[in-house]
Amino acid sequence: MRTFTWPIALLLAGLLFQTVAFAVLNTVVPLWMEQSDAATWEAGLVGAFFFLGNLAGTLMAGGVIRKAGFKGSYQYACMLCAASTLLLLVFPGALAWSGLRLLTGISCALVWVVVESALLRAGTLKTRGILLASYLVVYYLGTVLGQLLLGWFPSDMSLVVTEVCLLSAVGMIPLLFARLESDSAGALSSVHVEVRTLLKRRSVFLGVVGCVISGVVLGTIYCLMPLFLKHQGMNHSSVGYWMALLIAAAILGQWPMGRLADKYGRAFVMKCQSLLVVAACAGLVLKGGLMAPSLIALGLAGFSLYPVAMAWGCEEASRDELVTMNQLLLLSYSIGTLAGPSLTSFLMQRYSDNWMPMVIALVALSFMPVLMLGGGHGRRKLSR
């Protein structure tokens, strides 16, 4: 059986357009708030509500997929993203935007769960790794294109909202021609998987903790890095280009980090990743000419934490447990993305912008004692 079937290719094509839409919004919303003289804590609050939406969407995803199937759930998510973005023009203010970004976060999580679950079920033990790695490359490629889009076109609010709505609409088109497995009710409910039992496995526990840590790191980067760069005196286009450099490094880091994790063990690689994240954050604090190498190092190490942690968590999972494991790991990641921006934005507002890289570094360092528990796990590649 071929790894990349026509339905999978169409699913990834649709994901590319929708990811560009999410990436544009994640960068430009904090900048719009800063432009309207909103406080840093308000920008952090709005960002936190997006990640709260990720959390809610992850919890809701199973029920939505049971009722609407993969295709229907994906299309609902795209429409929700377009609607919540359009309403940003109608309802100004941090409180209203928090609610709208909550809805966008729900749509984003639905897309993630639909795509990852569809790929897990379409793949075999030998092909799931390739499929999920390709998914992450498409995801980060879309994120880079989203940052570049901000440099190519004006950041006028009405224009950007129109772009996002069009991207969401175009992202739905490929799935109109795809035939994905639609018997999701039987697939998800035929076998009851007890989460408490899963968490008793050491690999699952360490994978969950790793996903929480990566959520804090990535949530803080996505939500507050544009603001951190803007406060260095950059305009919107420059912020977009620096964010594009960061995400480009993330793309380049996916395959090497995954291969190293398979060869040398996930605990060892995640220790190296954590130390590299700390070094990158030190460069951001010191500034000078260290901005480019620091962002590249942060992209290489910080963005590859999640797939390695996810692979670790799924290492011993059977096929019947994969969808539940996927939701558990996404839920853990979402908790981290909610906590990271909330705490960091408060510290940035109260003290200085340097608390953004400092929080990321402290969280990465705090992972080291946990990783000491995972020195001797297996290296069987199941679902990265």
Secondary structure, DSSP 8 states (H G I E B T S, - for coil): --SS-HHHHHHHHHHHHHHHHHHHHHHHHHHHHHHTT--HHHHHHHHHHHHHHHHHHHHHHHHHHHHHHHHHHHHHHHHHHHHHHHTTTTS-SHHHHHHHHHHHHHHHHHHHHHHHHHHHHHS-TTTHHHHHHHHHHHHHHHHHHHHHHHHHS---HHHHHHHHHHHHHHHHTGGGG------HHHHHHSS---HHHHHTSHHHHHHHHHHHHHHHHHHHHHHHHHHHHHTTT--HHHHHHHHHHHHHHHHHHHHHHHHHHHHH-HHHHHHHHHHHHHHHHHHHHH-GGGHHHHHHHHHHHHTTHHHHHHHHHTTT--GGGHHHHHHHHHHHHHHHHHHHHHHHHHHHHHT-TTHHHHHHHHHHHHHHHHHGGGTT--------
